[in-house]
Amino acid sequence: MDSHFDWVFVVKYAVNLALLLGLIIYLIRKPFLSFLKNRKERLLSEVDRAATASEQAKMTLEEYSAKLDAVASEIADLQENIRKQGENERDELVSAAGKSCEMIKKEVEDTIRLETTRAVSEIQSEVVDSALALAEKMIKERVDADFTADSIDDFVEMIEEGKWQQLRH
């Protein structure tokens, strides 16, 4: 067996490999460095765009938060205004109902007063008519035959005019 290691073969192939790697590095170094530089620039550009987008998103979020707060405040104001308006309308309705009740009460009192006055007048008229009829009947019963119908009519007329009270005194 040949135990002999062939160093020449290894050195030849190692030199070939070194030359090949050197040639590859020489040929692709500039494009590879350019690729890495472009990639770095693109990544930095993407990071900058992402940071800008993040800042814009934060600004938009703050803007929308402010708008949302303004809308919430406006809604609260509207609710308060609606509540106050409802209370005012309720108060107006209660006031109008109170006034209507007072007017109805006054009308009822006036009607009662008028009806009472009318009833009293009717009763007085009936009493006067009854008294006149009774007086006429009594006078006719007590009058002598000499008394004429004209005298009775004159006396009844005096009673109707209220002069009969003067005769009593």
MDTraj code that builds the backbone (N, CA, C; nanometers):
import mdtraj as md
import numpy as np

residues = "MET ASP SER HIS PHE ASP TRP VAL PHE VAL VAL LYS TYR ALA VAL ASN LEU ALA LEU LEU LEU GLY LEU ILE ILE TYR LEU ILE ARG LYS PRO PHE LEU SER PHE LEU LYS ASN ARG LYS GLU ARG LEU LEU SER GLU VAL ASP ARG ALA ALA THR ALA SER GLU GLN ALA LYS MET THR LEU GLU GLU TYR SER ALA LYS LEU ASP ALA VAL ALA SER GLU ILE ALA ASP LEU GLN GLU ASN ILE ARG LYS GLN GLY GLU ASN GLU ARG ASP GLU LEU VAL SER ALA ALA GLY LYS SER CYS GLU MET ILE LYS LYS GLU VAL GLU ASP THR ILE ARG LEU GLU THR THR ARG ALA VAL SER GLU ILE GLN SER GLU VAL VAL ASP SER ALA LEU ALA LEU ALA GLU LYS MET ILE LYS GLU ARG VAL ASP ALA ASP PHE THR ALA ASP SER ILE ASP ASP PHE VAL GLU MET ILE GLU GLU GLY LYS TRP GLN GLN LEU ARG HIS".split()
xyz = np.array([
    [0.0798, -0.1145, 0.0000],
    [0.0000, 0.0000, 0.0000],
    [0.0853, 0.1224, 0.0000],
    [0.0346, 0.1992, -0.0632],
    [0.1055, 0.3238, -0.0798],
    [0.0599, 0.4166, 0.0292],
    [0.1398, 0.4467, 0.1148],
    [0.1011, 0.5324, 0.2238],
    [0.1551, 0.6721, 0.2024],
    [0.1688, 0.6974, 0.0957],
    [0.2299, 0.8218, 0.0626],
    [0.1190, 0.9229, 0.0297],
    [0.1202, 1.0389, 0.0919],
    [0.0192, 1.1421, 0.0729],
    [0.0682, 1.2353, -0.0336],
    [-0.0154, 1.2698, -0.1296],
    [0.0266, 1.3494, -0.2432],
    [-0.0039, 1.4959, -0.2148],
    [0.1040, 1.5628, -0.1670],
    [0.0899, 1.7040, -0.1314],
    [0.0852, 1.7908, -0.2550],
    [0.1399, 1.7542, -0.3559],
    [0.1419, 1.8327, -0.4783],
    [-0.0013, 1.8433, -0.5313],
    [-0.0693, 1.7352, -0.5285],
    [-0.2071, 1.7356, -0.5757],
    [-0.2920, 1.8316, -0.4918],
    [-0.2773, 1.8274, -0.3629],
    [-0.3562, 1.9109, -0.2726],
    [-0.3191, 2.0559, -0.2954],
    [-0.1890, 2.0857, -0.3119],
    [-0.1452, 2.2230, -0.3288],
    [-0.1968, 2.2758, -0.4615],
    [-0.1915, 2.2007, -0.5661],
    [-0.2414, 2.2437, -0.6960],
    [-0.3890, 2.2808, -0.6882],
    [-0.4633, 2.1937, -0.6281],
    [-0.6068, 2.2202, -0.6190],
    [-0.6380, 2.3358, -0.5224],
    [-0.5574, 2.3517, -0.4205],
    [-0.5769, 2.4619, -0.3262],
    [-0.5461, 2.5933, -0.3941],
    [-0.4396, 2.5974, -0.4770],
    [-0.4040, 2.7187, -0.5502],
    [-0.5150, 2.7473, -0.6519],
    [-0.5612, 2.6458, -0.7193],
    [-0.6709, 2.6619, -0.8151],
    [-0.7958, 2.7184, -0.7451],
    [-0.8238, 2.6639, -0.6320],
    [-0.9398, 2.7095, -0.5568],
    [-0.9213, 2.8537, -0.5132],
    [-0.8005, 2.8892, -0.4659],
    [-0.7733, 3.0258, -0.4215],
    [-0.7843, 3.1215, -0.5382],
    [-0.7295, 3.0853, -0.6537],
    [-0.7377, 3.1700, -0.7717],
    [-0.8846, 3.1861, -0.8163],
    [-0.9573, 3.0772, -0.8134],
    [-1.0978, 3.0829, -0.8527],
    [-1.1761, 3.1736, -0.7569],
    [-1.1553, 3.1580, -0.6287],
    [-1.2240, 3.2403, -0.5304],
    [-1.1814, 3.3864, -0.5445],
    [-1.0525, 3.4116, -0.5692],
    [-1.0041, 3.5478, -0.5888],
    [-1.0680, 3.6097, -0.7110],
    [-1.0748, 3.5332, -0.8219],
    [-1.1362, 3.5828, -0.9446],
    [-1.2859, 3.6110, -0.9226],
    [-1.3554, 3.5204, -0.8529],
    [-1.4978, 3.5386, -0.8253],
    [-1.5177, 3.6630, -0.7394],
    [-1.4345, 3.6770, -0.6357],
    [-1.4474, 3.7929, -0.5470],
    [-1.4183, 3.9194, -0.6250],
    [-1.3151, 3.9183, -0.7089],
    [-1.2808, 4.0370, -0.7873],
    [-1.3950, 4.0739, -0.8821],
    [-1.4556, 3.9769, -0.9435],
    [-1.5611, 4.0034, -1.0419],
    [-1.6947, 4.0430, -0.9768],
    [-1.7283, 3.9811, -0.8665],
    [-1.8605, 4.0095, -0.8099],
    [-1.8549, 4.1045, -0.6896],
    [-1.7357, 4.1501, -0.6511],
    [-1.7244, 4.2365, -0.5344],
    [-1.8028, 4.3662, -0.5548],
    [-1.7826, 4.4371, -0.6642],
    [-1.8516, 4.5638, -0.6871],
    [-2.0033, 4.5441, -0.6987],
    [-2.0506, 4.4494, -0.7800],
    [-2.1963, 4.4318, -0.7847],
    [-2.2529, 4.3858, -0.6500],
    [-2.1785, 4.3007, -0.5780],
    [-2.2263, 4.2527, -0.4489],
    [-2.2309, 4.3671, -0.3477],
    [-2.1245, 4.4504, -0.3449],
    [-2.1222, 4.5660, -0.2561],
    [-2.2321, 4.6659, -0.2942],
    [-2.2522, 4.6823, -0.4245],
    [-2.3579, 4.7708, -0.4727],
    [-2.4946, 4.7159, -0.4307],
    [-2.5117, 4.5854, -0.4438],
    [-2.6366, 4.5212, -0.4014],
    [-2.6585, 4.5420, -0.2518],
    [-2.5537, 4.5204, -0.1714],
    [-2.5651, 4.5381, -0.0271],
    [-2.5946, 4.6844, 0.0081],
    [-2.5255, 4.7767, -0.0639],
    [-2.5485, 4.9187, -0.0388],
    [-2.6927, 4.9565, -0.0739],
    [-2.7392, 4.9095, -0.1915],
    [-2.8781, 4.9371, -0.2326],
    [-2.9779, 4.8760, -0.1343],
    [-2.9484, 4.7561, -0.0901],
    [-3.0375, 4.6896, 0.0065],
    [-3.0416, 4.7682, 0.1366],
    [-2.9256, 4.8137, 0.1817],
    [-2.9189, 4.8927, 0.3041],
    [-2.9992, 5.0214, 0.2885],
    [-2.9817, 5.0877, 0.1730],
    [-3.0547, 5.2123, 0.1474],
    [-3.2061, 5.1862, 0.1421],
    [-3.2421, 5.0761, 0.0753],
    [-3.3848, 5.0423, 0.0686],
    [-3.4420, 5.0141, 0.2067],
    [-3.3668, 4.9391, 0.2872],
    [-3.4141, 4.9085, 0.4220],
    [-3.4252, 5.0357, 0.5057],
    [-3.3237, 5.1253, 0.4946],
    [-3.3300, 5.2521, 0.5668],
    [-3.4487, 5.3358, 0.5192],
    [-3.4705, 5.3336, 0.3863],
    [-3.5843, 5.4065, 0.3306],
    [-3.7160, 5.3487, 0.3825],
    [-3.7245, 5.2177, 0.3861],
    [-3.8446, 5.1514, 0.4381],
    [-3.8646, 5.1846, 0.5864],
    [-3.7568, 5.1859, 0.6625],
    [-3.7659, 5.2194, 0.8048],
    [-3.8128, 5.3643, 0.8206],
    [-3.7559, 5.4559, 0.7356],
    [-3.7979, 5.5963, 0.7411],
    [-3.9457, 5.6101, 0.7044],
    [-3.9875, 5.5400, 0.5978],
    [-4.1286, 5.5449, 0.5585],
    [-4.2183, 5.4878, 0.6676],
    [-4.1720, 5.3806, 0.7298],
    [-4.2504, 5.3213, 0.8382],
    [-4.2598, 5.4180, 0.9564],
    [-4.1472, 5.4868, 0.9864],
    [-4.1493, 5.5842, 1.0959],
    [-4.2412, 5.7011, 1.0610],
    [-4.2348, 5.7480, 0.9350],
    [-4.3231, 5.8568, 0.8908],
    [-4.4685, 5.8125, 0.8981],
    [-4.4957, 5.6921, 0.8496],
    [-4.6324, 5.6393, 0.8540],
    [-4.6789, 5.6256, 0.9990],
    [-4.5876, 5.5827, 1.0862],
    [-4.6215, 5.5696, 1.2275],
    [-4.6545, 5.7066, 1.2871],
    [-4.5743, 5.8080, 1.2543],
    [-4.6004, 5.9435, 1.3025],
    [-4.7340, 5.9960, 1.2488],
    [-4.7573, 5.9712, 1.1201],
    [-4.8847, 6.0149, 1.0611],
    [-5.0018, 5.9425, 1.1275],
    [-4.9840, 5.8145, 1.1549],
    [-5.0901, 5.7381, 1.2213],
    [-5.1144, 5.7929, 1.3620],
    [-5.0072, 5.8290, 1.4325],
    [-5.0229, 5.8873, 1.5659],
    [-5.0961, 6.0210, 1.5574],
    [-5.0566, 6.1035, 1.4577],
    [-5.1228, 6.2334, 1.4410],
    [-5.2701, 6.2134, 1.4059],
    [-5.2987, 6.1179, 1.3159],
    [-5.4369, 6.0893, 1.2779],
    [-5.5149, 6.0375, 1.3979],
    [-5.4506, 5.9519, 1.4779],
    [-5.5153, 5.9008, 1.5985],
    [-5.5470, 6.0151, 1.6939],
    [-5.4523, 6.1049, 1.7141],
    [-5.4765, 6.2193, 1.8022],
    [-5.5880, 6.3074, 1.7463],
    [-5.5858, 6.3284, 1.6135],
    [-5.6890, 6.4098, 1.5488],
    [-5.8270, 6.3470, 1.5675],
    [-5.8352, 6.2154, 1.5425],
    [-5.9630, 6.1469, 1.5579],
    [-6.0056, 6.1413, 1.7044],
    [-5.9085, 6.1268, 1.7933],
    [-5.9417, 6.1278, 1.9363],
    [-5.9985, 6.2637, 1.9756],
    [-5.9366, 6.3714, 1.9255],
    [-5.9874, 6.5058, 1.9544],
    [-6.1272, 6.5234, 1.8964],
    [-6.1471, 6.4756, 1.7718],
    [-6.2792, 6.4855, 1.7098],
    [-6.3814, 6.4035, 1.7887],
    [-6.3407, 6.2851, 1.8318],
    [-6.4295, 6.1991, 1.9092],
    [-6.4661, 6.2659, 2.0415],
    [-6.3674, 6.3269, 2.1063],
    [-6.3956, 6.4003, 2.2304],
    [-6.4905, 6.5160, 2.2039],
    [-6.4685, 6.5880, 2.0916],
    [-6.5563, 6.7009, 2.0569],
    [-6.6982, 6.6507, 2.0305],
    [-6.7106, 6.5391, 1.9599],
    [-6.8433, 6.4823, 1.9312],
    [-6.9098, 6.4373, 2.0612],
    [-6.8318, 6.3745, 2.1491],
    [-6.8879, 6.3306, 2.2777],
    [-6.9347, 6.4513, 2.3582],
    [-6.8548, 6.5576, 2.3568],
    [-6.8939, 6.6803, 2.4266],
    [-7.0194, 6.7402, 2.3641],
    [-7.0241, 6.7412, 2.2318],
    [-7.1413, 6.7955, 2.1612],
    [-7.2656, 6.7121, 2.1922],
    [-7.2489, 6.5815, 2.1977],
    [-7.3617, 6.4934, 2.2306],
    [-7.4098, 6.5223, 2.3729],
    [-7.3156, 6.5401, 2.4648],
    [-7.3541, 6.5718, 2.6021],
    [-7.4270, 6.7057, 2.6079],
    [-7.3766, 6.8047, 2.5321],
    [-7.4438, 6.9352, 2.5278],
    [-7.5836, 6.9226, 2.4692],
    [-7.5966, 6.8461, 2.3604],
    [-7.7282, 6.8259, 2.2988],
    [-7.8241, 6.7568, 2.3957],
    [-7.7729, 6.6560, 2.4655],
    [-7.8575, 6.5872, 2.5627],
    [-7.9031, 6.6829, 2.6720],
    [-7.8111, 6.7667, 2.7188],
    [-7.8461, 6.8645, 2.8226],
    [-7.9487, 6.9645, 2.7702],
    [-7.9269, 7.0123, 2.6457],
    [-8.0221, 7.1066, 2.5856],
    [-8.1594, 7.0430, 2.5685],
    [-8.1618, 6.9192, 2.5222],
    [-8.2889, 6.8483, 2.5034],
    [-8.3582, 6.8290, 2.6384],
    [-8.2807, 6.7955, 2.7419],
    [-8.3382, 6.7767, 2.8751],
    [-8.3974, 6.9085, 2.9253],
    [-8.3210, 7.0186, 2.9090],
    [-8.3706, 7.1490, 2.9531],
    [-8.4944, 7.1886, 2.8740],
    [-8.4911, 7.1654, 2.7419],
    [-8.6059, 7.1991, 2.6575],
    [-8.7284, 7.1182, 2.7003],
    [-8.7073, 6.9913, 2.7300],
    [-8.8176, 6.9075, 2.7777],
    [-8.8733, 6.9574, 2.9100],
    [-8.7827, 6.9973, 3.0006],
    [-8.8285, 7.0511, 3.1286],
    [-8.9062, 7.1808, 3.1075],
    [-8.8566, 7.2662, 3.0167],
    [-8.9271, 7.3920, 2.9883],
    [-9.0653, 7.3644, 2.9298],
    [-9.0720, 7.2724, 2.8355],
    [-9.2018, 7.2387, 2.7750],
    [-9.2962, 7.1803, 2.8800],
    [-9.2422, 7.0946, 2.9681],
    [-9.3242, 7.0378, 3.0749],
    [-9.3765, 7.1485, 3.1656],
    [-9.2871, 7.2414, 3.2024],
    [-9.3293, 7.3525, 3.2879],
    [-9.4354, 7.4379, 3.2198],
    [-9.4162, 7.4623, 3.0886],
    [-9.5148, 7.5405, 3.0141],
    [-9.6495, 7.4683, 3.0107],
    [-9.6455, 7.3360, 2.9883],
    [-9.7698, 7.2586, 2.9850],
    [-9.8383, 7.2599, 3.1210],
    [-9.7590, 7.2446, 3.2272],
    [-9.8163, 7.2465, 3.3622],
    [-9.8757, 7.3843, 3.3902],
    [-9.8044, 7.4896, 3.3504],
    [-9.8545, 7.6261, 3.3700],
    [-9.9828, 7.6479, 3.2908],
    [-9.9829, 7.6045, 3.1642],
    [-10.1024, 7.6195, 3.0805],
    [-10.2193, 7.5405, 3.1401],
    [-10.1909, 7.4209, 3.1911],
    [-10.2971, 7.3399, 3.2517],
    [-10.3502, 7.4093, 3.3770],
    [-10.2593, 7.4686, 3.4564],
    [-10.3028, 7.5415, 3.5759],
    [-10.3901, 7.6595, 3.5396],
    [-10.3486, 7.7336, 3.4351],
    [-10.4278, 7.8482, 3.3907],
    [-10.5641, 7.8017, 3.3403],
    [-10.5644, 7.6925, 3.2648],
    [-10.6916, 7.6389, 3.2149],
    [-10.7817, 7.5986, 3.3312],
    [-10.7222, 7.5353, 3.4316],
    [-10.8016, 7.4956, 3.5491],
    [-10.8585, 7.6182, 3.6191],
    [-10.7762, 7.7218, 3.6329],
    [-10.8241, 7.8450, 3.6972],
    [-10.9371, 7.9071, 3.6165],
    [-10.9216, 7.9095, 3.4833],
    [-11.0257, 7.9664, 3.3978],
    [-11.1545, 7.8857, 3.4097],
    [-11.1417, 7.7531, 3.4067],
    [-11.2598, 7.6671, 3.4178],
    [-11.3250, 7.6871, 3.5545],
    [-11.2426, 7.6946, 3.6596],
    [-11.2945, 7.7158, 3.7943],
    [-11.3690, 7.8491, 3.8013],
    [-11.3108, 7.9534, 3.7427],
    [-11.3750, 8.0849, 3.7436],
    [-11.5062, 8.0806, 3.6649],
    [-11.5043, 8.0140, 3.5484],
    [-11.6265, 8.0029, 3.4686],
    [-11.7351, 7.9284, 3.5457],
    [-11.6946, 7.8211, 3.6144],
    [-11.7913, 7.7441, 3.6936],
    [-11.8476, 7.8314, 3.8057],
    [-11.7572, 7.9063, 3.8732],
    [-11.8042, 7.9938, 3.9808],
    [-11.8982, 8.1006, 3.9263],
    [-11.8625, 8.1599, 3.8099],
    [-11.9505, 8.2600, 3.7485],
    [-12.0846, 8.1988, 3.7112],
    [-12.0805, 8.0785, 3.6535],
    [-12.2045, 8.0104, 3.6157],
    [-12.2890, 7.9823, 3.7390],
    [-12.2258, 7.9370, 3.8478],
    [-12.2995, 7.9098, 3.9717],
    [-12.3611, 8.0382, 4.0247],
    [-12.2796, 8.1455, 4.0231],
    [-12.3295, 8.2743, 4.0712],
    [-12.4495, 8.3199, 3.9874],
    [-12.4362, 8.3117, 3.8538],
    [-12.5448, 8.3541, 3.7660],
    [-12.6687, 8.2674, 3.7846],
    [-12.6484, 8.1360, 3.7930],
    [-12.7624, 8.0457, 3.8114],
    [-12.8289, 8.0690, 3.9469],
    [-12.7451, 8.0951, 4.0484],
    [-12.8013, 8.1225, 4.1801],
    [-12.8837, 8.2510, 4.1768],
    [-12.8277, 8.3538, 4.1132],
    [-12.8990, 8.4817, 4.1010],
    [-13.0288, 8.4625, 4.0245],
    [-13.0230, 8.3891, 3.9140],
    [-13.1424, 8.3634, 3.8344],
    [-13.2451, 8.2843, 3.9154],
    [-13.1978, 8.1819, 3.9894],
    [-13.2900, 8.1018, 4.0696],
    [-13.3550, 8.1869, 4.1778],
    [-13.2732, 8.2738, 4.2417],
    [-13.3277, 8.3620, 4.3458],
    [-13.4298, 8.4555, 4.2843],
    [-13.3963, 8.5093, 4.1667],
    [-13.4919, 8.5996, 4.0996],
    [-13.6200, 8.5270, 4.0655],
    [-13.6087, 8.4046, 4.0155],
    [-13.7281, 8.3273, 3.9816],
    [-13.8115, 8.2997, 4.1064],
    [-13.7404, 8.2626, 4.2140],
    [-13.8115, 8.2327, 4.3384],
    [-13.8804, 8.3592, 4.3902],
    [-13.8067, 8.4711, 4.3859],
    [-13.8671, 8.5972, 4.4302],
    [-13.9873, 8.6320, 4.3435],
    [-13.9730, 8.6116, 4.2133],
    [-14.0840, 8.6418, 4.1223],
    [-14.2033, 8.5535, 4.1532],
    [-14.1764, 8.4241, 4.1773],
    [-14.2849, 8.3323, 4.2103],
    [-14.3487, 8.3703, 4.3445],
    [-14.2637, 8.4093, 4.4406],
    [-14.3165, 8.4491, 4.5709],
    [-14.4029, 8.5738, 4.5557],
    [-14.3530, 8.6721, 4.4772],
    [-14.4293, 8.7949, 4.4557],
    [-14.5602, 8.7623, 4.3845],
    [-14.5510, 8.6763, 4.2790],
    [-14.6737, 8.6386, 4.2073],
    [-14.7709, 8.5673, 4.3003],
    [-14.7195, 8.4769, 4.3814],
    [-14.8052, 8.4052, 4.4758],
    [-14.8656, 8.5004, 4.5778],
    [-14.7811, 8.5926, 4.6267],
    [-14.8294, 8.6896, 4.7252],
    [-14.9361, 8.7785, 4.6632],
    [-14.9144, 8.8215, 4.5387],
    [-15.0134, 8.9036, 4.4704],
    [-15.1449, 8.8281, 4.4511],
    [-15.1301, 8.7016, 4.4084],
    [-15.2509, 8.6219, 4.3878],
    [-15.3245, 8.6023, 4.5194],
    [-15.2516, 8.5741, 4.6259],
    [-15.3123, 8.5546, 4.7568],
    [-15.3741, 8.6843, 4.8073],
    [-15.3019, 8.7949, 4.7885],
    [-15.3551, 8.9248, 4.8315],
    [-15.4803, 8.9586, 4.7530],
    [-15.4770, 8.9315, 4.6238],
    [-15.5941, 8.9604, 4.5409],
    [-15.7117, 8.8765, 4.5876],
    [-15.6841, 8.7502, 4.6165],
    [-15.7908, 8.6606, 4.6614],
    [-15.8466, 8.7079, 4.7949],
    [-15.7550, 8.7459, 4.8859],
    [-15.7990, 8.7910, 5.0181],
    [-15.8776, 8.9223, 5.0071],
    [-15.8286, 9.0103, 4.9229],
    [-15.8967, 9.1388, 4.9064],
    [-16.0349, 9.1160, 4.8465],
    [-16.0440, 9.0290, 4.7493],
    [-16.1731, 9.0020, 4.6873],
    [-16.2699, 8.9426, 4.7885],
    [-16.2220, 8.8608, 4.8785],
    [-16.3094, 8.7993, 4.9785],
    [-16.3559, 8.9030, 5.0808],
    [-16.2700, 8.9989, 5.1142],
    [-16.3020, 9.0939, 5.2192],
    [-16.3701, 9.2208, 5.1658],
    [-16.3615, 9.2414, 5.0440],
    [-16.4140, 9.3658, 4.9884],
    [-16.5672, 9.3610, 4.9902],
    [-16.6243, 9.4722, 5.0260],
    [-16.7696, 9.4828, 5.0254],
    [-16.8186, 9.4897, 4.8825],
    [-16.9396, 9.4785, 4.8695],
    [-16.9983, 9.4824, 4.7369],
    [-16.9843, 9.6194, 4.6742],
    [-16.9634, 9.7251, 4.7573],
    [-16.9506, 9.8593, 4.7021],
    [-16.8204, 9.8743, 4.6253],
    [-16.7205, 9.7962, 4.6645],
    [-16.5891, 9.8111, 4.6021],
    [-16.5980, 9.7688, 4.4574],
    [-16.5482, 9.8478, 4.3748],
    [-16.5580, 9.8166, 4.2332],
    [-16.4333, 9.7434, 4.1864],
    [-16.4447, 9.6860, 4.0685],
    [-16.3325, 9.6111, 4.0096],
    [-16.2171, 9.7035, 3.9781],
    [-16.2516, 9.8318, 3.9488],
    [-16.1439, 9.9278, 3.9183],
    [-16.0572, 9.9520, 4.0406],
    [-16.1145, 9.9578, 4.1560],
    [-16.0385, 9.9818, 4.2786],
    [-15.9434, 9.8660, 4.3048],
    [-15.9901, 9.7457, 4.2790],
    [-15.9068, 9.6266, 4.2999],
    [-15.7883, 9.6294, 4.2049],
    [-15.8172, 9.6651, 4.0812],
    [-15.7074, 9.6713, 3.9831],
    [-15.6055, 9.7765, 4.0228],
    [-15.6539, 9.8918, 4.0751],
    [-15.5622, 9.9970, 4.1204],
    [-15.4764, 9.9474, 4.2352],
    [-15.5359, 9.8762, 4.3281],
    [-15.4621, 9.8249, 4.4433],
    [-15.3575, 9.7220, 4.4001],
    [-15.3960, 9.6343, 4.3065],
    [-15.3023, 9.5333, 4.2549],
    [-15.1875, 9.6021, 4.1854],
    [-15.2157, 9.7086, 4.1118],
    [-15.1112, 9.7843, 4.0438],
    [-15.0158, 9.8460, 4.1438],
    [-15.0704, 9.8995, 4.2522],
    [-14.9852, 9.9582, 4.3565],
    [-14.8949, 9.8516, 4.4175],
    [-14.9480, 9.7336, 4.4362],
    [-14.8686, 9.6245, 4.4938],
    [-14.7566, 9.5870, 4.3984],
    [-14.7873, 9.5783, 4.2724],
    [-14.6853, 9.5414, 4.1736],
    [-14.5762, 9.6458, 4.1664],
    [-14.6087, 9.7714, 4.1834],
    [-14.5100, 9.8785, 4.1746],
    [-14.4316, 9.8916, 4.3047],
    [-14.4720, 9.8246, 4.4076],
    [-14.3999, 9.8296, 4.5330],
    [-14.4508, 9.9338, 4.6272],
    [-14.5610, 9.9995, 4.5943],
    [-14.6146, 10.1041, 4.6797],
    [-14.6918, 10.0445, 4.7983],
    [-14.7225, 9.9191, 4.7945],
    [-14.7971, 9.8579, 4.9024],
    [-14.7186, 9.8585, 5.0327],
    [-14.5808, 9.8588, 5.0183],
    [-14.4987, 9.8659, 5.1407],
    [-14.5162, 9.9999, 5.2076],
    [-14.5359, 10.1061, 5.1274],
    [-14.5544, 10.2391, 5.1856],
    [-14.6892, 10.2439, 5.2612],
    [-14.7866, 10.1687, 5.2147],
    [-14.9163, 10.1685, 5.2793],
    [-14.9103, 10.0948, 5.4148],
    [-14.8215, 9.9980, 5.4253],
    [-14.8080, 9.9215, 5.5504],
    [-14.7521, 10.0076, 5.6613],
    [-14.6738, 10.1068, 5.6294],
    [-14.6068, 10.1855, 5.7323],
    [-14.6850, 10.3019, 5.7705],
])
top = md.Topology()
chain = top.add_chain()
for i, resn in enumerate(residues, 1):
    res = top.add_residue(resn, chain, resSeq=i)
    for name in ("N", "CA", "C"):
        top.add_atom(name, md.element.get_by_symbol(name[0]), res)
traj = md.Trajectory(xyz[None], top)
